[in-house]
Amino acid sequence: MRRSVSIGMLASAFALGAAAPHAAQAQPFTQCPAINDDTSCGALITINPGGALTIALDPMQGPYDGSDDALIGVINNSGMTVNSMLLTTPGLNAFGFDGDGLCAYNIVCTWAHPTGYEGPNMSFSNVASDAASGTIVFTNGLANGASTYFSLEDTPAQIVGSHPGGGVTTTPEPATVGLVAVGLGLAGVLRRRARA
């Protein structure tokens, strides 16, 4: 059973140049390893219950390449497995990969990384022709409570300040599916009793 959650524009979740951090996340964002100039994630996307996204900036982490690339962490606090996440960065070239992704630095990427910007358990698809949007696909799904990371072009502050919009595709956790099945079963029993 799959459902899509539309997020739309998230302007209300952001302040210019910095986002309101998710209450449960403190800096540094340890979902990312140290890569080149960064000791942790420059920005952290949190997938919240219902699929709402928040994004926060760690001002102590600039571009990991010293120029224009952001190290982005993702943590799933939605209560469901997330299969993919659409990220839009209007006015930026965030998906305009130019060869200096995280795998070009002091990290051994043992996973598939055709662009060099992929982190573990993820890939990119549906990159727009203007490179301002793309889909982050979590290869085996990103389980509730799990995290991963990846890199994008443009600085962390530019990405956070661009008011990204997007959406997620989720799969309910097995316990949720079980509760729905039990509820439907009880509703059927009650309906049969009412008819009798």
Buried (B, 14 or more C-beta within 10 A) or exposed (E): EEEEBEBEEBEEBBEEEBBEBBEEBEBBBBBBBBBBBBBBBBBBBBBBEEBBBBBBBBEEBBBBBEEBBBBBBBBBBBBBBBBBBBBBBEEBBBBBBEEBBBBBBEBEBEEEBEBBBBBBBBBBEEBBEEBBBBBBBBBEBBBBEBBBBBBBBBBBBBBBBBBBBBBBBBBBBEEBEEEEEEEEEEEEEEEEEEEE
